[in-house]
Amino acid sequence: MIEADVHSSLRDFLRQHGNRNFPHHLTMARLISRALRLGRPALMQTGSSVSKYCLSYLTPILLGDWSVIVIAPKATQQYLLETEIPKLQQWLGNNKKVRSGDRWQLGDQLLLTSPQSWLSDRLGSQDKFPANIPTIIDRADNLEEWTRQLLTISITVGDWDTLLQSTPQAQELIRNTRIKLTKSIFARPENPYRNYVLLASELELINRLCETLNQQQILTGKFGQFWQQQADKSNVSWIARDRDRGSLTINLAPARVSKQLSSIWQQQPVVVIGSFLDAEAEATTYRQRVGLNFEILTLKFTPNRQNNHIQLYLPDRFPMPNSRDFRQSFLAESLLLVGLSSSIGGLIVVIADDVPLQGQVGSVLAGEFGSRVKVEKTKVQKDNILICGWSFWNQHQEFLPIPRLLIIATLPIPSLENPLVANLVKYYKDQRQDWFRLYLLPAALKTLEQTTVPLRESQSIVALLDNRVNFRSYGKTILSALEPCARINYIDPTWFGYPDS
């Protein structure tokens, strides 16, 4: 049986090449083999990074007599194609055809494709990928975001220009509407998110334009799509503004993508894999959010408690983030921690979403450590001190050195000051649903888990200076997501290489 072949082959490979500090390789490989053999869906939370667990699905793919599609971001594809697959194929003596592309071709046996290519095909019926081919979705932590981005209708400067050129009889109306929108949007004060809720008056301007063009039967393109879908209360709209370029983009997207995704799961057997998908092993909330509303094997592997833990510093008398003393205490604590960390080397990262606080901590640390301090820069050295917000960190973490010390000012709970977040929260409120438990808390947990997975594998130090963890009802859930960890409420000099006094 294929499960036995996969087990023995992967076991021997790991003995020869090392087990990568992921203790669940053989169990995960056997279960994926069984899922592929029976064509049954499965969902697995690994609690680890791709480089640690990918052999668990590559081995059954290469050994089985089936064709498989693997969906993964471009960076992951490149890693698999250049590093893992050649090494594993050489060990197995396997010559299965492996290719990366945006559509299925005759003779394909293992095709790696991007989430955007696969989702656009499944949601748009483009017939680029045949039905019934077993499909593995890796890095599925971001599946909801991938889908929402794909379904977002964005009206850009280019779309306005196209509309002007294609409808010369309505150019005056189009120009006037554009001018009024621009004046209204650019009159608003700056915010750190650079996006804004679409006001009723602004939406009315767009609707009036679209209705007029529709009556004249000349409404097409993005404007036609926007007008057709903006009346749907399950959609949210917002404006992204770039003051430096003097441009704006009007966006419309579904608040939830479960309805759209639910229609694609029966088209092929799927194995959904992510580092952290849900706080629960059954992944109930995650499955609801992505439309996996059917019987599916769910597993949540726990990290190696001996080797895969973070050193968590969580003081229990630190001022609350919204208190008057928090800013000064955070600056002092950051200066102390960074100073202690100079003895152990490695990148230091300070995450603070508050832009003024970023500037203050940057000035304080630069006064002590000079040019080592970088504020939201991607070109950093291992001895640098990087100061950034959560959005920057989420976007660039994968391409930066693993921090030896991570200092967190506040939990990554999405801010209601972000208009897109406010829109989504309003949607949950309108549905009379628990918007914190169903949206804000899962988003924070996912960000924390994605952040700490590589740190856990290198046993880095995390200083969490948000005292809400100790006093809010959701604190236990947050701490559970950070397990395994060595947790203390005082600064231990031995963590920084100093002898125990």
HULIN-V598055 format. One line per field, one symbol per residue. psi: psi as a letter, one per 40 degrees, with the letter a starting at -180 (. if undefined). Layout:
psi=???
This chain:
psi=idddddddddddddddeieefheedddddddddddddefiiihhhdfiidddeddddddddddifiiihhhiidddddddddcddddddddefhfhhhihieihihehdhhhiidddddddddefefdhiiehhhhhifededdddddddehhhhidddddddddegdefdddddddddddddddeeiiiieefiihhiddddddddddddddddefehiadddddddedeheeiiiihhhgddefiihhihihdiedddddeedeeihihhhidhdididefddddddefgfihihhihiiihdddgiihhhgiefiiideidedddddddddddddddedeeiihhhhhhdhddddddddddddddebedhhhfhdgiieeihhhiiddddddeddeiihidhhhhdiifhhheehddddddddddddefigdddecddddddddddddeddddeefihhhhfheddeeidedddddddeiiihhieihhdddeeiih.
